[in-house]
Structures are given as structure tokens and as C-alpha cells.
């Protein structure tokens, strides 16, 4: 019987690696779909000093307040980008006015471009890391800690106290993504793992 297991070992190992490859491919596909459909928001503080970090938060809040009415009924990433581009001067003016209230005359830049985001969780949704298109605001030297969120669909307004995502935002996100991708960010799919006991079983065949 042990000889039969030994003979089957290469076949089983091939199947396991093939399954692992398929899972990785699906995961990459889901990540690419998210990058295509999402527009994110990235605010970079001048430094990590408490004052600069506070001002970063104030700029973030003020800009979201300006953009929120225009993005609430937005139905695509491209439409969101167009809205933001058309209000870029308002975004910059809002940021400057917010900083001025702290007697801060630092430069501010704003653009839509690619920016790296780490793994981020909003309520029960977790988004993988990677380069995403985003509205990027840089304050001063932009060497401080970052603030991230998903601007479209609008997840920037998640209730921080309870970690919940508005149902309307979830529905919009579900409408944009395939079923598999949405399931992935809800972390209902468990990654493929080869247990140590399973590997030990094969090791024992050769002893």
C-alpha cells in the first residue's frame, strides 16, 4: 500500500500546485478588477508632528465635505474622476483655506494619479494592497503619515466608531464588481493552504 502512495505522490503534488496556481490567478484577477473600478483618496501630511497630522485630518474632512454632494449620485469611476477634475480648483482652495485657519501657508498640490495603498479594511470589507488611481493631496513636503480611503464608491464616510459601511455604498460596490471579487473582499473565501500534517503524511511515506 505504501508503494501505491509513493507512486501517486507526484500526481497529487501536481494537482495541489495546479489548484494553488488557479487560486493565485483568481486573487490577482480580483485585485485587478478592484483597481479598475475603484477611485481612492490619499492625503499626505507635511510631517508626523501632531500639528501637521491634525491639519491633514482637517484638510481631508474639508475636501470630503466639498466633494460629497457631487459624488453621492455618481455611477462610475470615470464620472467621479471628471467631477473631481472639474472641482480641482475648489479642492485646492479648500485645502489652502483650511491650512490658513492654522496660520499655515504651506504649498498644497492635488492630482489624480497612481498611488500605493496598503491593505485597508472598511467595516467588513478588506481591500488588497497595490497601486490604485486616486485623488492625491500633498501638503508641504509630504513626508508625514498618510490618510487613505475609497472615494468611489463612497466609502470615505464609514462610521469610524462602529466600523460599518453604509448599505448604499455596499450595494453600489456589488453592482460594480463580479460576484467572486465582492466575495473576496468580504473575506468569505479562504486561501488555499497545504497543512503541515498533510505534508508530514507524505514525508512518512519515505521513512
C-alpha positions as CSV (number, residue, x, y, z in Angstrom):
1,X,0.0,0.0,0.0
2,X,2.9,2.4,0.8
3,X,4.3,1.8,-2.7
4,X,1.0,2.8,-4.2
5,X,1.0,6.1,-2.2
6,X,4.6,6.7,-3.4
7,X,3.5,6.2,-7.0
8,X,0.6,8.6,-6.6
9,X,2.7,11.3,-4.8
10,X,3.8,13.1,-8.0
11,X,0.3,13.2,-9.3
12,X,-1.2,14.5,-6.1
13,X,1.5,17.1,-5.7
14,X,0.9,18.3,-9.3
15,X,-2.8,18.7,-8.5
16,X,-2.1,20.7,-5.4
17,X,0.2,23.1,-7.2
18,X,-2.3,23.5,-10.0
19,X,-5.0,24.3,-7.5
20,X,-2.7,26.8,-5.8
21,X,-1.9,28.5,-9.2
22,X,-5.6,28.8,-10.0
23,X,-6.3,30.4,-6.6
24,X,-3.5,32.9,-7.1
25,X,-4.7,33.7,-10.6
26,X,-8.2,34.4,-9.2
27,X,-6.8,36.6,-6.5
28,X,-4.8,38.6,-9.0
29,X,-7.8,38.9,-11.2
30,X,-9.9,40.2,-8.3
31,X,-7.2,42.8,-7.4
32,X,-7.0,44.0,-11.0
33,X,-10.8,44.4,-11.2
34,X,-10.8,46.4,-8.0
35,X,-8.0,48.7,-9.4
36,X,-10.2,49.2,-12.5
37,X,-13.4,50.1,-10.7
38,X,-12.2,52.0,-7.6
39,X,-11.1,55.6,-7.2
40,X,-9.3,56.2,-3.9
41,X,-8.3,59.2,-1.8
42,X,-4.8,59.8,-0.5
43,X,-3.8,62.7,1.7
44,X,-0.2,63.1,2.8
45,X,0.8,65.3,5.7
46,X,3.8,67.7,5.7
47,X,5.3,65.7,8.6
48,X,4.5,63.4,11.5
49,X,4.3,66.3,14.0
50,X,1.0,66.4,15.9
51,X,0.2,69.8,14.4
52,X,0.8,68.6,10.8
53,X,-1.2,65.4,11.4
54,X,-4.1,67.4,12.8
55,X,-4.1,69.7,9.8
56,X,-4.0,66.7,7.5
57,X,-7.2,65.4,9.0
58,X,-8.8,68.9,8.8
59,X,-7.9,69.1,5.1
60,X,-9.3,65.7,4.5
61,X,-12.6,66.5,6.2
62,X,-13.0,69.8,4.4
63,X,-12.3,68.3,0.9
64,X,-14.7,65.4,1.5
65,X,-17.4,67.9,2.6
66,X,-16.9,69.8,-0.7
67,X,-16.9,66.7,-2.9
68,X,-19.6,64.6,-1.1
69,X,-22.7,66.3,-2.7
70,X,-21.2,65.8,-6.2
71,X,-20.1,62.2,-5.8
72,X,-23.1,60.9,-3.9
73,X,-25.1,60.0,-7.0
74,X,-22.1,59.2,-9.2
75,X,-22.4,56.0,-11.2
76,X,-18.9,55.2,-12.5
77,X,-15.3,55.7,-11.7
78,X,-14.8,57.8,-14.9
79,X,-17.7,60.1,-13.9
80,X,-16.1,60.5,-10.4
81,X,-12.8,61.4,-12.0
82,X,-14.4,64.0,-14.2
83,X,-16.3,65.5,-11.3
84,X,-13.1,65.8,-9.3
85,X,-11.1,67.3,-12.2
86,X,-13.8,69.9,-12.7
87,X,-13.6,70.9,-9.0
88,X,-9.8,70.7,-8.7
89,X,-9.6,74.5,-8.1
90,X,-12.2,74.2,-5.3
91,X,-10.2,71.3,-3.8
92,X,-7.0,73.4,-3.7
93,X,-8.8,76.5,-2.4
94,X,-10.5,74.4,0.3
95,X,-7.1,72.9,1.4
96,X,-5.4,76.3,1.5
97,X,-8.2,77.9,3.4
98,X,-8.2,75.1,6.0
99,X,-4.4,75.4,6.4
100,X,-4.7,79.2,6.7
101,X,-7.0,78.7,9.7
102,X,-3.9,77.3,11.4
103,X,-1.8,80.2,10.1
104,X,-0.1,77.7,7.8
105,X,0.9,78.9,4.3
106,X,2.4,75.6,3.1
107,X,2.0,74.6,-0.5
108,X,-0.6,72.1,-1.5
109,X,-0.8,70.0,-4.6
110,X,-3.8,67.9,-5.8
111,X,-3.9,65.5,-8.7
112,X,-5.5,62.2,-9.9
113,X,-2.7,59.7,-10.3
114,X,-1.4,56.3,-9.2
115,X,-0.6,55.9,-5.5
116,X,0.3,52.8,-3.4
117,X,-2.2,51.7,-0.8
118,X,-1.6,49.1,1.9
119,X,-4.2,46.5,2.8
120,X,-7.1,48.5,4.2
121,X,-10.3,47.4,6.0
122,X,-13.6,49.4,6.0
123,X,-16.2,47.8,8.1
124,X,-16.4,44.2,6.9
125,X,-14.7,44.9,3.5
126,X,-11.0,44.5,3.1
127,X,-9.1,45.8,0.0
128,X,-5.8,44.3,-1.1
129,X,-2.6,46.4,-1.4
130,X,-1.3,47.8,-4.6
131,X,-1.2,50.8,-6.9
132,X,-4.6,52.4,-7.3
133,X,-5.8,55.5,-9.1
134,X,-6.6,58.2,-6.5
135,X,-7.1,61.8,-5.7
136,X,-3.7,62.6,-4.1
137,X,-3.3,65.7,-2.0
138,X,0.2,66.5,-0.8
139,X,0.7,69.1,2.0
140,X,4.0,70.9,2.2
141,X,6.9,68.5,2.0
142,X,4.5,65.5,2.1
143,X,6.8,63.5,4.4
144,X,4.2,62.7,7.0
145,X,1.8,59.8,7.6
146,X,-0.9,59.2,5.1
147,X,-4.6,59.0,5.2
148,X,-6.5,56.7,2.8
149,X,-10.0,55.8,1.8
150,X,-12.1,54.8,-1.1
151,X,-13.6,57.8,-2.8
152,X,-15.7,55.9,-5.4
153,X,-17.8,54.1,-4.5
154,X,-18.0,56.5,-1.5
155,X,-16.6,54.6,1.5
156,X,-14.8,57.6,2.9
157,X,-17.7,58.2,5.2
158,X,-17.6,54.9,7.0
159,X,-18.7,55.2,10.7
160,X,-15.3,55.1,12.4
161,X,-17.0,54.4,15.8
162,X,-18.8,51.3,14.7
163,X,-16.7,50.2,11.7
164,X,-19.8,50.0,9.5
165,X,-20.1,50.6,5.8
166,X,-23.3,52.4,4.5
167,X,-25.6,49.8,2.9
168,X,-26.0,52.1,-0.1
169,X,-22.2,52.1,-0.7
170,X,-22.1,48.3,-0.4
171,X,-24.9,47.9,-3.0
172,X,-23.1,50.3,-5.4
173,X,-19.9,48.3,-4.9
174,X,-21.7,45.0,-5.5
175,X,-23.1,46.4,-8.7
176,X,-19.6,47.3,-9.9
177,X,-17.8,44.1,-9.1
178,X,-18.2,40.5,-10.1
179,X,-19.7,38.2,-7.5
180,X,-16.3,36.4,-6.9
181,X,-14.5,39.7,-6.4
182,X,-17.0,41.0,-4.0
183,X,-16.9,37.8,-2.1
184,X,-13.1,38.0,-1.9
185,X,-13.1,41.5,-0.3
186,X,-15.6,40.2,2.2
187,X,-13.0,37.5,3.0
188,X,-15.5,34.7,2.8
189,X,-13.1,32.8,0.6
190,X,-10.3,31.2,2.5
191,X,-6.9,31.0,0.8
192,X,-5.7,27.5,-0.2
193,X,-3.3,26.1,2.4
194,X,-1.4,22.8,2.5
195,X,-1.4,21.7,6.1
196,X,1.8,20.6,7.8
197,X,0.1,17.4,8.8
198,X,-0.7,16.7,5.2
199,X,2.9,17.2,4.2
200,X,4.1,15.1,7.1
201,X,1.9,12.3,5.8
202,X,3.9,12.3,2.6
203,X,7.2,12.6,4.4
204,X,6.3,9.4,6.4
205,X,5.9,7.5,3.2
206,X,9.6,7.8,2.6
207,X,10.7,6.7,6.1
